[in-house]
């Protein structure tokens, strides 16, 4: 269900109020978030671009995103995210509470 990974991605919560939770995620090469489910709709904005490997429990895929690229997903997404680049990457995740 998740990547075999010994390097955890580093989350830094920047805002957590009644409207949103904003977290910066920093990934060394090979770092993973670990298997998780998103309880809220969210969007991601890349700070340091690179290739993300995604595992949805069945399938592994990869996507390359540049700094400034963004995407949004609904609540209920279950996955593990890994830095498949040979350099550090980072993104800001904004979870919408309402």
Secondary structure, 3 states (H helix, E strand, C coil): CCCCCCCECEEEEEEECCCEEEEEEEECCCCECCCEECCCCEEEEEEECEEEEEECCCCEEEEEECCCCEEEECCCCEEEEEECCCCCEEEEEEEECC
